[in-house]
Amino acid sequence: MLKVFTSNLAYCRFAAVVSKKVAPKAVVRNRLKRFIFNFLKERAGSMISNDYLLILSPGANELTKEELLKELELVFGF
């Protein structure tokens, strides 16, 4: 789920929530967050300057990197 908040700043801010229901181990949750932030870092220049909150659903842990990348592209509209 993606929530977008308007911002008066000249840059984008991102947050990702990965709960224990998604991945019980912290190592896996942190790996998912790193993947998401690397994805967003590459595409932040083409985004409107807002605040973005991405909340991962249970089951996101079982996706491969390619599947997760496709889902992120769909959610953010790239």
ABEGO torsion letter per residue (X at the ends): XBBBBBBABABBBBBBBBBAAABABAAAAAAAAAAAAAAAAAAAAABBBBBBBBBBBBGAAABBAAAAAAAAAAAAGX
